[in-house]
């Protein structure tokens, strides 16, 4: 099922469920939500915000977000404010 989102800059993006996730880092996620990285970390610690991903079995465990999930969460929760 496709998901259509309107980004803060007015661009309209459509994602399809069968596509691979577009991985974005904390910096990009914070920018999309209009936050600092520290605020994004606080949200995660409080159990709030878009789903955060990582691979616990990897040694460095880089944190990433799925861009479609972040944009969908932002649209549903009114971010950026």
The first five atom37 places (N, CA, C, CB, O) and aatype in JSON, in Angstrom:
{
  "aatype": [20, 20, 20, 20, 20, 20, 20, 20, 20, 20, 20, 20, 20, 20, 20, 20, 20, 20, 20, 20, 20, 20, 20, 20, 20, 20, 20, 20, 20, 20, 20, 20, 20, 20, 20, 20, 20, 20, 20, 20, 20, 20, 20, 20, 20, 20, 20, 20, 20, 20, 20, 20, 20, 20, 20, 20, 20, 20, 20, 20, 20, 20, 20, 20, 20, 20, 20, 20, 20, 20, 20, 20, 20, 20, 20, 20, 20, 20, 20, 20, 20],
  "atom_mask": [
    [1, 1, 1, 1, 1],
    [1, 1, 1, 1, 1],
    [1, 1, 1, 1, 1],
    [1, 1, 1, 1, 1],
    [1, 1, 1, 1, 1],
    [1, 1, 1, 1, 1],
    [1, 1, 1, 1, 1],
    [1, 1, 1, 1, 1],
    [1, 1, 1, 1, 1],
    [1, 1, 1, 1, 1],
    [1, 1, 1, 1, 1],
    [1, 1, 1, 1, 1],
    [1, 1, 1, 1, 1],
    [1, 1, 1, 1, 1],
    [1, 1, 1, 1, 1],
    [1, 1, 1, 1, 1],
    [1, 1, 1, 1, 1],
    [1, 1, 1, 1, 1],
    [1, 1, 1, 1, 1],
    [1, 1, 1, 1, 1],
    [1, 1, 1, 1, 1],
    [1, 1, 1, 1, 1],
    [1, 1, 1, 1, 1],
    [1, 1, 1, 1, 1],
    [1, 1, 1, 1, 1],
    [1, 1, 1, 1, 1],
    [1, 1, 1, 1, 1],
    [1, 1, 1, 1, 1],
    [1, 1, 1, 1, 1],
    [1, 1, 1, 1, 1],
    [1, 1, 1, 1, 1],
    [1, 1, 1, 1, 1],
    [1, 1, 1, 1, 1],
    [1, 1, 1, 1, 1],
    [1, 1, 1, 1, 1],
    [1, 1, 1, 1, 1],
    [1, 1, 1, 1, 1],
    [1, 1, 1, 1, 1],
    [1, 1, 1, 1, 1],
    [1, 1, 1, 1, 1],
    [1, 1, 1, 1, 1],
    [1, 1, 1, 1, 1],
    [1, 1, 1, 1, 1],
    [1, 1, 1, 1, 1],
    [1, 1, 1, 1, 1],
    [1, 1, 1, 1, 1],
    [1, 1, 1, 1, 1],
    [1, 1, 1, 1, 1],
    [1, 1, 1, 1, 1],
    [1, 1, 1, 1, 1],
    [1, 1, 1, 1, 1],
    [1, 1, 1, 1, 1],
    [1, 1, 1, 1, 1],
    [1, 1, 1, 1, 1],
    [1, 1, 1, 1, 1],
    [1, 1, 1, 1, 1],
    [1, 1, 1, 1, 1],
    [1, 1, 1, 1, 1],
    [1, 1, 1, 1, 1],
    [1, 1, 1, 1, 1],
    [1, 1, 1, 1, 1],
    [1, 1, 1, 1, 1],
    [1, 1, 1, 1, 1],
    [1, 1, 1, 1, 1],
    [1, 1, 1, 1, 1],
    [1, 1, 1, 1, 1],
    [1, 1, 1, 1, 1],
    [1, 1, 1, 1, 1],
    [1, 1, 1, 1, 1],
    [1, 1, 1, 1, 1],
    [1, 1, 1, 1, 1],
    [1, 1, 1, 1, 1],
    [1, 1, 1, 1, 1],
    [1, 1, 1, 1, 1],
    [1, 1, 1, 1, 1],
    [1, 1, 1, 1, 1],
    [1, 1, 1, 1, 1],
    [1, 1, 1, 1, 1],
    [1, 1, 1, 1, 1],
    [1, 1, 1, 1, 1],
    [1, 1, 1, 1, 1]
  ],
  "atom_positions": [
    [[0.84, -1.17, 0.0], [0.0, 0.0, 0.0], [0.89, 1.24, 0.0], [-0.96, -0.01, 1.22], [1.75, 1.37, 0.88]],
    [[0.73, 2.14, -0.95], [1.58, 3.33, -1.0], [1.21, 4.35, 0.07], [1.48, 3.98, -2.37], [0.05, 4.49, 0.46]],
    [[2.24, 5.05, 0.54], [2.06, 6.12, 1.53], [2.54, 7.41, 0.87], [2.85, 5.82, 2.87], [3.68, 7.48, 0.39]],
    [[1.67, 8.42, 0.84], [2.03, 9.7, 0.25], [2.18, 10.73, 1.36], [0.96, 10.16, -0.79], [1.31, 10.87, 2.21]],
    [[3.3, 11.44, 1.34], [3.59, 12.43, 2.37], [3.96, 13.76, 1.73], [4.72, 11.95, 3.29], [4.56, 13.8, 0.66]],
    [[3.58, 14.84, 2.41], [4.01, 16.16, 1.97], [5.09, 16.63, 2.94], [2.8, 17.18, 1.93], [4.84, 16.74, 4.14]],
    [[6.27, 16.89, 2.43], [7.4, 17.31, 3.25], [7.28, 18.79, 3.59], [8.73, 17.03, 2.52], [6.55, 19.52, 2.93]],
    [[8.0, 19.25, 4.63], [7.93, 20.65, 5.03], [8.28, 21.64, 3.91], [8.85, 20.88, 6.18], [7.79, 22.77, 3.91]],
    [[9.11, 21.21, 2.95], [9.48, 22.1, 1.85], [8.44, 22.08, 0.72], [10.84, 21.72, 1.3], [8.66, 22.71, -0.32]],
    [[7.33, 21.37, 0.91], [6.26, 21.32, -0.07], [6.35, 20.16, -1.05], [6.24, 22.59, -0.83], [5.42, 19.92, -1.82]],
    [[7.45, 19.45, -1.03], [7.64, 18.31, -1.92], [6.71, 17.17, -1.5], [9.12, 17.83, -1.92], [6.55, 16.92, -0.31]],
    [[6.11, 16.49, -2.47], [5.25, 15.35, -2.19], [6.0, 14.08, -2.58], [3.89, 15.45, -2.95], [6.51, 13.97, -3.69]],
    [[6.06, 13.13, -1.63], [6.81, 11.9, -1.83], [5.87, 10.72, -1.6], [8.04, 11.83, -0.89], [5.1, 10.72, -0.64]],
    [[5.94, 9.71, -2.48], [5.14, 8.5, -2.32], [6.08, 7.32, -2.1], [4.23, 8.27, -3.55], [7.02, 7.11, -2.87]],
    [[5.81, 6.54, -1.06], [6.58, 5.34, -0.76], [5.69, 4.13, -0.94], [7.16, 5.4, 0.68], [4.49, 4.19, -0.69]],
    [[6.28, 3.05, -1.38], [5.54, 1.81, -1.55], [6.06, 0.79, -0.54], [5.68, 1.27, -3.0], [7.26, 0.73, -0.28]],
    [[5.14, 0.0, 0.02], [5.49, -0.94, 1.09], [6.53, -1.97, 0.65], [4.24, -1.65, 1.56], [7.27, -2.49, 1.49]],
    [[6.62, -2.27, -0.64], [7.54, -3.31, -1.09], [8.97, -2.8, -1.29], [7.04, -3.92, -2.37], [9.86, -3.6, -1.6]],
    [[9.21, -1.52, -1.14], [10.55, -0.98, -1.34], [11.41, -1.17, -0.09], [10.48, 0.51, -1.72], [10.9, -1.28, 1.02]],
    [[12.69, -1.2, -0.29], [13.63, -1.29, 0.82], [13.6, 0.02, 1.61], [15.06, -1.6, 0.32], [13.38, 1.08, 1.02]],
    [[13.83, -0.03, 2.91], [13.85, 1.22, 3.68], [15.02, 2.1, 3.27], [13.93, 0.92, 5.18], [16.11, 1.62, 2.98]],
    [[14.76, 3.39, 3.26], [15.81, 4.36, 3.0], [16.37, 4.74, 4.36], [15.28, 5.63, 2.2], [15.7, 5.41, 5.15]],
    [[17.59, 4.32, 4.64], [18.2, 4.56, 5.94], [18.71, 5.99, 6.04], [19.35, 3.57, 6.2], [19.41, 6.48, 5.15]],
    [[18.35, 6.65, 7.14], [18.87, 7.98, 7.4], [19.47, 8.0, 8.8], [17.76, 9.07, 7.25], [19.07, 7.22, 9.67]],
    [[20.42, 8.88, 9.02], [21.1, 8.96, 10.31], [20.36, 9.89, 11.27], [22.54, 9.43, 10.12], [19.34, 10.48, 10.92]],
    [[20.9, 10.01, 12.48], [20.28, 10.85, 13.51], [20.24, 12.32, 13.1], [21.02, 10.71, 14.82], [19.28, 13.02, 13.4]],
    [[21.28, 12.78, 12.41], [21.34, 14.18, 12.0], [20.19, 14.52, 11.05], [22.7, 14.48, 11.33], [19.52, 15.53, 11.21]],
    [[19.98, 13.66, 10.05], [18.91, 13.88, 9.08], [17.55, 13.76, 9.73], [19.02, 12.88, 7.93], [16.64, 14.54, 9.43]],
    [[17.39, 12.8, 10.63], [16.12, 12.62, 11.34], [15.8, 13.85, 12.17], [16.17, 11.38, 12.24], [14.68, 14.34, 12.13]],
    [[16.78, 14.34, 12.91], [16.57, 15.53, 13.73], [16.19, 16.73, 12.86], [17.84, 15.85, 14.54], [15.33, 17.53, 13.24]],
    [[16.83, 16.85, 11.7], [16.53, 17.96, 10.79], [15.1, 17.87, 10.27], [17.54, 17.97, 9.61], [14.4, 18.88, 10.21]],
    [[14.65, 16.67, 9.89], [13.29, 16.49, 9.4], [12.27, 16.88, 10.47], [13.06, 15.03, 8.97], [11.25, 17.48, 10.17]],
    [[12.57, 16.53, 11.73], [11.65, 16.8, 12.83], [11.81, 18.2, 13.42], [11.84, 15.78, 13.91], [11.0, 18.62, 14.25]],
    [[12.84, 18.93, 13.0], [13.07, 20.27, 13.53], [13.61, 20.25, 14.95], [11.8, 21.06, 13.48], [13.26, 21.11, 15.76]],
    [[14.47, 19.26, 15.26], [15.01, 19.07, 16.61], [16.52, 19.1, 16.58], [14.52, 17.74, 17.2], [17.16, 19.11, 15.53]],
    [[17.09, 19.11, 17.8], [18.52, 18.86, 17.94], [18.7, 17.35, 18.1], [19.14, 19.64, 19.16], [17.75, 16.64, 18.42]],
    [[19.91, 16.88, 17.88], [20.18, 15.46, 18.07], [19.97, 15.08, 19.53], [21.62, 15.11, 17.62], [19.48, 13.99, 19.83]],
    [[20.35, 15.97, 20.44], [20.17, 15.7, 21.87], [18.7, 15.52, 22.21], [20.78, 16.84, 22.72], [18.35, 14.63, 22.98]],
    [[17.83, 16.36, 21.64], [16.39, 16.21, 21.91], [15.87, 14.89, 21.35], [15.59, 17.4, 21.3], [15.03, 14.24, 21.97]],
    [[16.36, 14.49, 20.19], [15.98, 13.21, 19.62], [16.39, 12.06, 20.54], [16.61, 13.02, 18.22], [15.65, 11.09, 20.71]],
    [[17.59, 12.17, 21.15], [18.04, 11.16, 22.12], [17.13, 11.14, 23.36], [19.5, 11.43, 22.53], [16.78, 10.07, 23.86]],
    [[16.75, 12.31, 23.83], [15.85, 12.38, 24.99], [14.51, 11.72, 24.66], [15.62, 13.85, 25.41], [13.97, 10.98, 25.48]],
    [[14.0, 11.98, 23.48], [12.75, 11.35, 23.07], [12.89, 9.84, 23.09], [12.34, 11.82, 21.67], [12.02, 9.14, 23.62]],
    [[13.96, 9.32, 22.53], [14.16, 7.88, 22.49], [14.21, 7.3, 23.91], [15.45, 7.54, 21.73], [13.59, 6.27, 24.19]],
    [[14.93, 7.96, 24.8], [15.02, 7.5, 26.19], [13.67, 7.52, 26.89], [16.01, 8.36, 26.97], [13.43, 6.73, 27.8]],
    [[12.78, 8.42, 26.47], [11.44, 8.53, 27.06], [10.43, 7.63, 26.34], [10.96, 9.98, 27.02], [9.27, 7.57, 26.74]],
    [[10.86, 6.93, 25.29], [9.96, 6.05, 24.55], [9.04, 6.81, 23.59], [9.13, 5.25, 25.51], [7.94, 6.35, 23.29]],
    [[9.49, 7.98, 23.12], [8.69, 8.82, 22.24], [9.44, 9.0, 20.93], [8.39, 10.19, 22.91], [10.67, 8.88, 20.89]],
    [[8.73, 9.28, 19.87], [9.36, 9.56, 18.59], [9.28, 8.41, 17.62], [10.8, 9.92, 18.79], [8.71, 7.36, 17.93]],
    [[9.84, 8.59, 16.43], [9.79, 7.54, 15.41], [10.67, 6.35, 15.81], [10.24, 8.09, 14.04], [11.61, 6.49, 16.6]],
    [[10.35, 5.17, 15.26], [11.14, 3.98, 15.61], [12.61, 4.13, 15.23], [10.56, 2.75, 14.93], [12.94, 4.58, 14.13]],
    [[13.48, 3.76, 16.14], [14.93, 3.82, 15.94], [15.41, 2.42, 15.64], [15.67, 4.42, 17.18], [14.93, 1.45, 16.24]],
    [[16.34, 2.29, 14.74], [16.84, 0.98, 14.32], [18.34, 0.86, 14.59], [16.55, 0.75, 12.83], [19.07, 1.85, 14.6]],
    [[18.76, -0.35, 14.79], [20.18, -0.71, 14.81], [20.29, -2.21, 14.77], [20.9, -0.13, 16.07], [19.28, -2.92, 14.88]],
    [[21.48, -2.7, 14.61], [21.71, -4.14, 14.58], [22.55, -4.49, 15.8], [22.42, -4.59, 13.25], [23.77, -4.3, 15.79]],
    [[21.92, -5.0, 16.87], [22.66, -5.26, 18.11], [23.82, -6.22, 17.96], [21.73, -5.8, 19.14], [24.76, -6.18, 18.76]],
    [[23.79, -7.08, 16.96], [24.88, -8.04, 16.8], [26.11, -7.43, 16.13], [24.4, -9.22, 15.99], [27.17, -8.04, 16.12]],
    [[25.97, -6.23, 15.56], [27.13, -5.56, 14.97], [27.93, -4.86, 16.06], [26.69, -4.55, 13.89], [27.37, -4.34, 17.03]],
    [[29.25, -4.85, 15.91], [30.12, -4.31, 16.95], [29.87, -2.83, 17.21], [31.56, -4.53, 16.57], [29.75, -2.43, 18.37]],
    [[29.79, -2.01, 16.17], [29.63, -0.57, 16.37], [28.16, -0.15, 16.48], [30.28, 0.18, 15.23], [27.88, 0.94, 16.97]],
    [[27.24, -0.98, 16.04], [25.8, -0.73, 16.12], [25.38, 0.68, 15.72], [25.34, -0.99, 17.52], [24.88, 1.43, 16.56]],
    [[25.56, 1.06, 14.47], [25.11, 2.39, 14.08], [23.6, 2.51, 14.18], [25.58, 2.72, 12.67], [22.86, 1.6, 13.8]],
    [[23.14, 3.64, 14.67], [21.71, 3.91, 14.8], [21.23, 4.51, 13.49], [21.42, 4.86, 16.0], [21.88, 5.37, 12.91]],
    [[20.07, 4.04, 13.04], [19.49, 4.59, 11.82], [17.97, 4.6, 11.94], [19.93, 3.77, 10.6], [17.39, 3.95, 12.8]],
    [[17.36, 5.36, 11.06], [15.91, 5.47, 10.99], [15.48, 5.2, 9.56], [15.42, 6.88, 11.46], [16.24, 5.44, 8.62]],
    [[14.26, 4.7, 9.39], [13.68, 4.53, 8.07], [13.01, 5.86, 7.71], [12.64, 3.32, 8.03], [12.11, 6.31, 8.42]],
    [[13.45, 6.47, 6.62], [12.95, 7.8, 6.24], [11.42, 7.84, 6.13], [13.58, 8.23, 4.92], [10.8, 8.79, 6.58]],
    [[10.81, 6.82, 5.53], [9.36, 6.79, 5.37], [8.67, 6.77, 6.74], [8.93, 5.56, 4.54], [7.66, 7.44, 6.94]],
    [[9.21, 5.99, 7.69], [8.63, 5.94, 9.03], [8.77, 7.28, 9.75], [9.3, 4.84, 9.86], [7.84, 7.72, 10.43]],
    [[9.91, 7.93, 9.59], [10.13, 9.23, 10.22], [9.15, 10.26, 9.66], [11.59, 9.7, 10.02], [8.52, 11.0, 10.42]],
    [[9.03, 10.3, 8.34], [8.14, 11.28, 7.72], [6.68, 10.99, 8.05], [8.34, 11.29, 6.22], [5.89, 11.92, 8.26]],
    [[6.31, 9.72, 8.1], [4.94, 9.37, 8.47], [4.67, 9.74, 9.93], [4.69, 7.85, 8.25], [3.62, 10.29, 10.24]],
    [[5.61, 9.46, 10.81], [5.45, 9.8, 12.23], [5.35, 11.32, 12.38], [6.64, 9.24, 13.06], [4.51, 11.81, 13.14]],
    [[6.19, 12.05, 11.66], [6.17, 13.52, 11.74], [4.82, 14.07, 11.29], [7.29, 14.12, 10.87], [4.27, 14.96, 11.94]],
    [[4.29, 13.54, 10.2], [3.0, 14.02, 9.7], [1.88, 13.71, 10.69], [2.69, 13.38, 8.33], [0.98, 14.53, 10.88]],
    [[1.91, 12.55, 11.32], [0.87, 12.17, 12.27], [0.94, 12.94, 13.58], [0.96, 10.69, 12.55], [-0.07, 13.1, 14.26]],
    [[2.13, 13.42, 13.93], [2.32, 14.1, 15.21], [2.58, 15.6, 15.08], [3.46, 13.47, 15.94], [2.9, 16.26, 16.07]],
    [[2.46, 16.14, 13.89], [2.58, 17.59, 13.69], [3.98, 18.15, 13.8], [1.74, 18.27, 14.67], [4.16, 19.27, 14.28]],
    [[4.98, 17.41, 13.35], [6.36, 17.9, 13.36], [6.82, 18.14, 11.96], [7.29, 16.91, 14.07], [6.4, 17.41, 11.06]],
    [[7.67, 19.14, 11.7], [8.19, 20.11, 12.67], [7.1, 21.1, 13.06], [9.4, 20.85, 12.09], [6.2, 21.4, 12.28]],
    [[7.2, 21.6, 14.28], [6.2, 22.54, 14.8], [6.51, 23.94, 14.39], [6.1, 22.45, 16.31], [5.77, 24.86, 14.74]]
  ]
}
